[in-house]
């Protein structure tokens, strides 16, 4: 029996910005953006920040400021980790209550590096760790998963890839 991606949920109540994925902390269906065109990573971050902050309260009003800080961090390399077509962006944000995430997918690739998936992770200012969850490196740095994500036709397909990869890895 196949699992309907619409029914993928975390254990317990779902908070904030839509149905969350079990094991993919901070990421929800509402925070996935498909069809990023041939843009640069700073523009991708600008589009992903509001997706990640949707439902996060007052900090949402600082989306432009957070995007600008991310653009500076992308330029100087302080908030980006990349590998073979995937870029992971991370930033600690003052006033954020819980980690938030967004995922952008481009079938064409972004920038000269041909980035197909850009994941954004926003963490509360005092949070421990690197700000990038383990699942992100494991899934998005995997060439097979990245190919399946960039060739996914729609949100349901992306959800299927993310949930299938989770089930295979358990």
Buried (B, 14 or more C-beta within 10 A) or exposed (E): EEEEBEEBEBEEEEEBBBBBBBBBBBBBBBBBBBEBEEBBBBBBBBBBBBBBBBBBEEBBEBBEEBBBBBBEBBEEEEBBBBBEBBBBBBBBBEEBEEBBBBBBBBBEBBBEBEBBBBBBBBBBEEBEEEBBBEBBBEBBBBEEBBEBBBEBEEBEBBBBBBBBBBEEEE
